[in-house]
Amino acid sequence: MFSNVREIHGQSTVKKLRDLENCEHKIANHRNHVVFSLRCRDLSLTPPSLKFKCPINTRKAKNIVNKAQRELLRERIRVTYNKLVNLKDKQSSLEQEINNEIPAESELTIQSSSHIARVRESTFEKSKCRQMRKLQILKEKSVNIDQKCRFTTPELDFSGTQLKKWVVNLSQYKLSKSENSVLAKGLNFAVSPTNVCTEEFVLATELACRNLPNSEAVQLRAKVASTLGSSKPPKSNISKDERKAIKDLKKVDSVIILPADKGKATVVLDKTEYEQKVNTMLGDEKTYEELSTDPTPKYKRKLASILSRLVKEEKIPKENYKKLYPTAENIPRLYCTPKIHKANAPLRPIVDYTATIGYETSRWLAGILSPMVGTSAHHVVNSKRLAEELENIVIDEDDILNSHNVVSLFTCTPIHKVLGIVKERLENGFYEGVQQDVWL
């Protein structure tokens, strides 16, 4: 190809093609190098070329060195971005000059464009594999260093900066050191009991004995009684001050303790502020409607009627009917979790449907419809899966990441349209493994 270009258009055009080829090489390498540097920055890794030995063996000196390495990495990213911009300007200029010298409809134009595209793709893939190998080696070295330091690293200090990540106090109440410490363990932390809960074990044993033959039930009771007789309460997993702090927090009526909407932090709010935000949210007439009477008995009768019809039509067995039949008339409970990652910590409403008239039916329907979840081409399981999908995507400087925030998603969802879509897809056999006869 180059010999043909030289014969027809001269050596100067060949030189421009070679410059464009070289420019494509550099752009491909720089793009992958930027991605590699960004990954290192996000994973707190330092490329070997930016590492240097700390001459003073003190914590402060090491912090200075680490900070300097991070700043150098940021500067490398900035410089590489600038080089990319300059290279793309040069690329555009060379393409324009070549197009002026070689006619667009010429066969040489097609050949040269195809050659440049192959060079670009080949160089990009080779550079990508090389940078991925470098990143993997850095990750493995980092893991090995962490494993060596695991047994020598002291416990995290929850008295200062670390504690603020786990306990967010937005109230007027001043938490003591012990209260901060016990709240930092999280709301799912199980405090060890001070005595053996004999009554609970006896109750659970009696419930199990109902389904056993008399001889086996007697043996089970004897084993449980023997075990309980020699059992001792477990060793306390909190200090005396922390146990006292739990009792003190229960007596404080002016605050409410909630989990954060994102992350695992524990949030302390003034109860008056919390109730005011909830009332303001429920006052939105576009989303919520105030009822004059409790509709629970009406919905209970309606649900019982539907279940009776399904039994008569032999769409559900009697065992399911007995389990799903609503007995209690508990009203669903509303509570909110604060979004501490947003300004003024707005609340996210959550409806606790446990032990209400439709709780068992909802669980049953969830099991039936679960095969539908994840069948969309745009479904993302969790943030980790999203990060894995985005890891190897290379974007240009003018690309924009657009994030949509939906307000009151579930309360604004048109129920009848959703039911129509689900029924239509079930009728068309869109989902495999779903009990279609129950719906149809």
C-alpha positions as CSV (number, residue, x, y, z in Angstrom):
1,M,0.0,0.0,0.0
2,F,2.7,2.5,1.0
3,S,4.6,1.8,-2.3
4,N,1.5,2.6,-4.3
5,V,1.0,5.8,-2.3
6,R,4.6,6.8,-2.9
7,E,4.3,6.3,-6.7
8,I,1.1,8.2,-7.0
9,H,1.2,10.9,-4.3
10,G,4.9,11.1,-3.3
11,Q,7.0,10.5,-0.3
12,S,5.5,13.4,1.7
13,T,2.0,11.7,1.8
14,V,3.7,8.4,2.9
15,K,5.4,10.3,5.7
16,K,2.0,11.7,6.8
17,L,0.5,8.2,6.8
18,R,3.4,6.9,8.9
19,D,2.9,9.8,11.3
20,L,-0.8,9.0,11.6
21,E,0.0,5.4,12.2
22,N,2.5,6.4,14.9
23,C,-0.1,8.8,16.4
24,E,-2.7,6.0,16.6
25,H,-0.1,3.8,18.4
26,K,0.4,6.5,21.0
27,I,-3.3,7.3,21.5
28,A,-4.1,3.6,22.1
29,N,-1.2,3.3,24.6
30,H,-2.1,6.5,26.4
31,R,-5.8,5.6,26.7
32,N,-4.9,2.3,28.4
33,H,-2.3,4.0,30.5
34,V,-4.9,6.5,31.8
35,V,-7.3,3.6,32.7
36,F,-4.4,1.8,34.5
37,S,-3.5,4.9,36.5
38,L,-7.2,5.6,37.4
39,R,-7.5,2.0,38.6
40,C,-4.4,2.4,40.8
41,R,-5.8,5.6,42.2
42,D,-9.1,4.1,43.0
43,L,-7.6,1.0,44.6
44,S,-4.9,3.0,46.5
45,L,-2.1,1.3,44.6
46,T,1.2,2.9,43.6
47,P,2.8,1.9,40.3
48,P,6.5,0.8,40.7
49,S,7.7,3.7,38.7
50,L,6.3,6.2,41.2
51,K,7.5,4.4,44.3
52,F,10.5,5.5,46.4
53,K,11.9,4.3,49.6
54,C,11.2,6.3,52.8
55,P,14.6,7.4,54.3
56,I,13.1,8.0,57.7
57,N,11.4,5.1,59.6
58,T,8.6,7.0,61.3
59,R,4.8,7.0,60.8
60,K,4.8,10.7,59.9
61,A,7.6,10.2,57.3
62,K,5.7,7.3,55.8
63,N,2.6,9.3,55.6
64,I,4.5,12.1,53.8
65,V,5.9,9.6,51.3
66,N,2.5,8.0,50.7
67,K,0.9,11.4,50.1
68,A,3.7,12.4,47.7
69,Q,3.2,9.1,45.7
70,R,-0.6,9.8,45.5
71,E,0.0,13.3,44.3
72,L,2.5,12.1,41.7
73,L,-0.1,9.6,40.4
74,R,-2.7,12.3,40.1
75,E,-0.1,14.5,38.2
76,R,0.6,11.6,35.9
77,I,-3.1,11.2,35.1
78,R,-3.4,14.9,34.4
79,V,-0.3,14.9,32.1
80,T,-1.4,11.8,30.2
81,Y,-4.9,13.4,29.6
82,N,-3.2,16.5,28.2
83,K,-1.0,14.3,25.9
84,L,-4.1,12.5,24.7
85,V,-5.8,15.8,23.8
86,N,-2.7,17.0,21.9
87,L,-2.4,13.6,20.1
88,K,-6.1,13.7,19.0
89,D,-5.6,17.2,17.7
90,K,-2.6,16.0,15.7
91,Q,-4.6,13.0,14.5
92,S,-7.4,15.2,13.2
93,S,-4.9,17.5,11.5
94,L,-3.1,14.6,9.8
95,E,-6.4,13.0,8.7
96,Q,-7.5,16.3,7.1
97,E,-4.2,16.7,5.2
98,I,-4.3,13.1,3.9
99,N,-7.9,13.5,2.8
100,N,-6.9,16.6,0.9
101,E,-4.1,14.7,-0.9
102,I,-5.8,11.3,-1.5
103,P,-9.3,11.5,-3.0
104,A,-12.1,10.1,-0.8
105,E,-13.3,7.7,-3.6
106,S,-9.9,6.4,-4.2
107,E,-9.0,2.7,-3.5
108,L,-5.9,3.9,-1.6
109,T,-8.2,5.8,0.8
110,I,-10.0,2.6,1.6
111,Q,-6.8,0.6,2.0
112,S,-5.2,3.3,4.2
113,S,-8.3,3.7,6.4
114,S,-8.5,-0.1,6.9
115,H,-4.8,-0.3,7.7
116,I,-5.0,2.5,10.3
117,A,-8.1,0.9,11.9
118,R,-6.2,-2.5,12.2
119,V,-3.2,-0.7,13.7
120,R,-5.4,1.1,16.2
121,E,-7.3,-2.1,17.3
122,S,-4.2,-4.3,17.5
123,T,-2.2,-1.7,19.5
124,F,-5.2,-1.0,21.8
125,E,-5.7,-4.7,22.6
126,K,-2.0,-5.4,23.2
127,S,-1.7,-2.4,25.4
128,K,-4.9,-3.3,27.3
129,C,-3.6,-6.8,28.1
130,R,-0.3,-5.4,29.2
131,Q,-1.8,-2.9,31.6
132,M,-4.3,-5.5,33.0
133,R,-1.4,-7.8,33.8
134,K,0.5,-5.0,35.5
135,L,-2.6,-4.1,37.6
136,Q,-3.1,-7.8,38.5
137,I,0.5,-8.1,39.7
138,L,0.1,-4.9,41.8
139,K,-3.1,-6.3,43.4
140,E,-1.5,-9.6,44.3
141,K,1.5,-7.8,45.9
142,S,-0.9,-5.6,47.9
143,V,-2.8,-8.6,49.1
144,N,0.4,-10.4,50.2
145,I,1.5,-7.2,52.1
146,D,-1.8,-7.0,53.8
147,Q,-1.6,-10.7,54.9
148,K,1.9,-10.1,56.4
149,C,0.6,-7.1,58.3
150,R,-2.6,-8.7,59.4
151,F,-1.3,-9.9,62.8
152,T,0.8,-6.9,63.5
153,T,-1.7,-4.2,62.7
154,P,-3.4,-2.8,65.9
155,E,-7.1,-2.5,66.3
156,L,-8.9,0.4,64.7
157,D,-9.3,3.4,67.1
158,F,-13.0,4.0,67.3
159,S,-12.5,7.0,69.6
160,G,-11.9,9.6,66.8
161,T,-12.1,9.7,63.0
162,Q,-13.0,6.1,62.5
163,L,-15.9,6.3,64.9
164,K,-17.5,9.2,63.0
165,K,-17.9,6.9,60.0
166,W,-20.0,4.4,62.0
167,V,-21.9,6.7,64.3
168,V,-23.6,9.9,62.9
169,N,-25.1,12.0,65.7
170,L,-27.5,14.6,64.1
171,S,-29.3,15.2,67.4
172,Q,-28.9,17.7,70.2
173,Y,-28.1,14.8,72.6
174,K,-24.4,14.5,73.4
175,L,-23.3,10.9,73.3
176,S,-20.9,9.6,75.9
177,K,-17.7,7.6,75.0
178,S,-19.4,4.3,76.0
179,E,-22.6,5.1,74.0
180,N,-20.5,6.0,70.9
181,S,-18.6,2.7,71.3
182,V,-21.6,0.5,71.6
183,L,-23.5,2.2,68.7
184,A,-20.4,1.8,66.5
185,K,-20.9,-2.0,66.7
186,G,-24.0,-1.6,64.6
187,L,-27.7,-2.2,65.1
188,N,-27.4,-5.9,64.1
189,F,-24.8,-6.6,66.8
190,A,-26.0,-9.3,69.1
191,V,-25.2,-8.6,72.7
192,S,-24.4,-11.8,74.7
193,P,-27.1,-12.6,77.3
194,T,-26.3,-12.4,81.0
195,N,-28.2,-15.7,81.6
196,V,-29.4,-18.7,79.7
197,C,-32.8,-18.2,78.1
198,T,-34.3,-21.5,79.5
199,E,-37.9,-20.6,78.7
200,E,-37.1,-20.1,75.0
201,F,-35.3,-23.4,74.7
202,V,-38.2,-25.2,76.5
203,L,-40.8,-23.6,74.2
204,A,-38.8,-24.5,71.0
205,T,-38.4,-28.1,72.3
206,E,-42.1,-28.5,72.9
207,L,-43.0,-27.2,69.5
208,A,-40.5,-29.7,67.9
209,C,-41.9,-32.6,70.0
210,R,-45.4,-32.1,68.6
211,N,-44.2,-33.6,65.3
212,L,-42.3,-36.5,66.9
213,P,-43.4,-39.9,68.1
214,N,-43.8,-40.1,71.9
215,S,-40.6,-42.1,72.6
216,E,-38.4,-39.7,70.5
217,A,-40.1,-36.7,72.2
218,V,-39.2,-38.0,75.6
219,Q,-35.6,-38.6,74.6
220,L,-35.4,-35.1,73.1
221,R,-36.8,-33.5,76.3
222,A,-34.3,-35.4,78.4
223,K,-31.3,-34.3,76.3
224,V,-32.4,-30.7,76.3
225,A,-33.0,-30.7,80.1
226,S,-29.6,-32.3,80.7
227,T,-27.9,-29.7,78.5
228,L,-29.7,-26.8,80.1
229,G,-28.8,-28.0,83.6
230,S,-25.1,-27.8,82.9
231,S,-25.1,-24.7,80.6
232,K,-23.6,-21.4,81.5
233,P,-24.2,-18.0,80.0
234,P,-21.6,-17.0,77.3
235,K,-18.8,-14.6,78.0
236,S,-19.8,-11.0,77.6
237,N,-18.9,-9.5,74.3
238,I,-19.2,-5.9,75.6
239,S,-17.8,-4.0,78.5
240,K,-19.8,-3.1,81.7
241,D,-19.8,0.6,80.6
242,E,-21.2,-0.4,77.2
243,R,-23.9,-2.5,78.8
244,K,-24.8,0.4,81.0
245,A,-24.8,2.7,78.0
246,I,-27.4,0.5,76.3
247,K,-29.7,0.9,79.4
248,D,-29.1,4.7,79.4
249,L,-29.9,5.1,75.7
250,K,-33.2,3.2,76.3
251,K,-34.2,5.9,78.8
252,V,-33.5,8.8,76.5
253,D,-36.9,9.7,74.9
254,S,-35.8,12.8,73.0
255,V,-33.8,10.8,70.3
256,I,-34.4,8.0,67.9
257,I,-31.7,5.6,66.7
258,L,-31.9,4.3,63.1
259,P,-29.7,2.6,60.5
260,A,-28.5,4.8,57.7
261,D,-30.1,4.3,54.3
262,K,-26.7,3.6,52.6
263,G,-23.8,1.9,54.3
264,K,-23.8,0.5,57.8
265,A,-23.7,3.6,59.9
266,T,-25.9,4.2,62.9
267,V,-27.7,7.5,63.0
268,V,-29.0,9.4,66.0
269,L,-31.8,11.9,65.3
270,D,-34.0,14.2,67.5
271,K,-37.4,12.5,67.7
272,T,-39.2,15.9,67.1
273,E,-37.2,16.5,63.9
274,Y,-37.8,12.9,62.7
275,E,-41.5,13.1,63.3
276,Q,-41.6,16.5,61.6
277,K,-39.9,15.2,58.5
278,V,-42.2,12.1,58.4
279,N,-45.3,14.3,58.7
280,T,-44.0,16.7,55.9
281,M,-43.4,13.7,53.6
282,L,-46.9,12.2,54.3
283,G,-48.4,15.6,53.7
284,D,-47.6,15.3,50.0
285,E,-51.1,14.9,48.5
286,K,-49.7,13.8,45.1
287,T,-48.2,10.7,46.7
288,Y,-50.2,10.0,49.8
289,E,-53.9,10.1,50.6
290,E,-55.4,10.4,54.1
291,L,-58.1,7.8,54.8
292,S,-61.2,8.5,56.9
293,T,-61.5,4.8,58.0
294,D,-59.3,1.8,58.4
295,P,-59.6,-0.3,55.2
296,T,-57.9,-3.4,56.8
297,P,-61.1,-5.4,57.5
298,K,-62.3,-4.7,54.0
299,Y,-59.1,-5.9,52.4
300,K,-59.1,-8.9,54.7
301,R,-62.5,-10.0,53.5
302,K,-61.5,-9.4,49.9
303,L,-58.3,-11.5,50.2
304,A,-60.2,-14.3,52.0
305,S,-62.7,-14.3,49.1
306,I,-59.9,-14.5,46.5
307,L,-58.2,-17.4,48.4
308,S,-61.5,-19.3,48.7
309,R,-62.1,-18.9,44.9
310,L,-58.6,-20.2,44.2
311,V,-59.2,-23.3,46.4
312,K,-62.6,-24.0,44.7
313,E,-61.0,-23.7,41.3
314,E,-58.2,-26.1,42.5
315,K,-55.5,-23.5,41.7
316,I,-54.0,-23.8,45.2
317,P,-54.0,-26.7,47.6
318,K,-55.9,-26.5,50.9
319,E,-52.6,-26.5,52.8
320,N,-51.6,-23.3,51.1
321,Y,-55.1,-21.8,51.8
322,K,-54.8,-22.4,55.5
323,K,-51.3,-20.9,55.6
324,L,-52.3,-17.8,53.4
325,Y,-55.7,-17.2,55.1
326,P,-55.5,-13.8,56.9
327,T,-56.2,-14.1,60.6
328,A,-54.8,-10.9,62.3
329,E,-55.8,-7.4,61.3
330,N,-52.5,-5.6,62.0
331,I,-51.9,-2.4,60.2
332,P,-48.5,-2.1,58.3
333,R,-46.0,0.0,60.1
334,L,-44.2,2.9,58.5
335,Y,-40.6,3.9,59.5
336,C,-37.9,5.9,57.7
337,T,-34.2,5.7,57.3
338,P,-32.1,8.9,56.9
339,K,-30.1,9.4,53.8
340,I,-27.0,10.8,55.4
341,H,-25.1,11.0,52.1
342,K,-27.5,13.8,51.0
343,A,-27.9,17.3,52.2
344,N,-30.2,17.8,55.2
345,A,-30.5,14.0,55.6
346,P,-33.9,13.4,53.9
347,L,-35.8,10.2,54.9
348,R,-36.5,7.1,52.9
349,P,-39.9,5.6,53.8
350,I,-40.1,1.8,54.4
351,V,-43.4,-0.1,55.1
352,D,-43.0,-3.0,57.5
353,Y,-45.6,-5.5,56.3
354,T,-44.7,-8.2,58.8
355,A,-47.7,-10.0,60.5
356,T,-50.2,-8.1,58.4
357,I,-53.1,-9.6,56.5
358,G,-51.2,-9.9,53.2
359,Y,-47.7,-10.8,54.6
360,E,-47.9,-14.6,53.9
361,T,-49.6,-14.0,50.5
362,S,-46.9,-11.6,49.5
363,R,-44.1,-14.1,50.4
364,W,-45.9,-16.8,48.4
365,L,-46.3,-14.5,45.4
366,A,-42.7,-13.4,45.6
367,G,-41.7,-17.1,45.3
368,I,-43.8,-17.5,42.2
369,L,-42.7,-14.4,40.5
370,S,-39.0,-14.6,41.4
371,P,-38.0,-16.2,38.1
372,M,-39.0,-12.9,36.5
373,V,-36.2,-11.0,38.3
374,G,-33.0,-10.4,36.4
375,T,-34.4,-11.3,33.0
376,S,-34.1,-7.8,31.6
377,A,-31.1,-7.0,29.5
378,H,-30.5,-3.9,31.7
379,H,-30.8,-5.6,35.1
380,V,-27.9,-5.1,37.5
381,V,-27.7,-7.4,40.5
382,N,-25.7,-5.1,42.8
383,S,-23.1,-2.4,42.9
384,K,-20.3,-5.0,42.8
385,R,-21.6,-6.4,39.5
386,L,-21.9,-2.9,38.1
387,A,-18.3,-2.2,39.0
388,E,-17.2,-5.4,37.3
389,E,-19.0,-4.5,34.1
390,L,-17.6,-0.9,34.1
391,E,-14.0,-2.0,35.0
392,N,-12.8,-2.5,31.5
393,I,-14.9,0.2,29.7
394,V,-12.8,3.0,28.2
395,I,-14.4,6.4,27.9
396,D,-13.4,9.6,26.1
397,E,-13.0,13.0,27.7
398,D,-16.3,14.3,26.3
399,D,-18.4,11.3,27.6
400,I,-20.9,12.0,30.4
401,L,-22.1,9.7,33.1
402,N,-25.8,10.4,33.7
403,S,-27.5,9.2,36.9
404,H,-31.3,9.4,37.4
405,N,-32.8,9.8,40.8
406,V,-36.4,8.6,41.1
407,V,-38.5,10.1,43.8
408,S,-41.2,7.9,45.5
409,L,-40.6,5.1,43.0
410,F,-42.9,2.4,44.4
411,T,-45.7,4.7,45.5
412,C,-45.8,6.3,42.0
413,T,-45.7,2.9,40.1
414,P,-49.0,2.4,38.2
415,I,-50.2,-0.9,39.7
416,H,-52.8,-1.8,37.1
417,K,-50.3,-1.4,34.3
418,V,-47.7,-3.5,36.0
419,L,-50.2,-6.3,36.6
420,G,-51.2,-6.1,32.9
421,I,-47.6,-6.4,31.8
422,V,-47.0,-9.4,34.1
423,K,-50.2,-11.2,33.0
424,E,-49.4,-10.6,29.3
425,R,-45.9,-12.0,29.7
426,L,-47.2,-15.0,31.6
427,E,-49.8,-15.7,29.0
428,N,-47.2,-15.6,26.2
429,G,-44.9,-17.9,28.1
430,F,-42.2,-15.3,28.4
431,Y,-40.9,-16.7,31.7
432,E,-40.0,-20.3,32.2
433,G,-40.6,-22.0,35.6
434,V,-43.4,-19.7,36.7
435,Q,-46.7,-21.2,37.9
436,Q,-48.8,-19.7,35.2
437,D,-52.0,-21.5,36.1
438,V,-52.1,-19.7,39.4
439,W,-52.5,-16.4,37.7
440,L,-54.5,-17.3,34.6
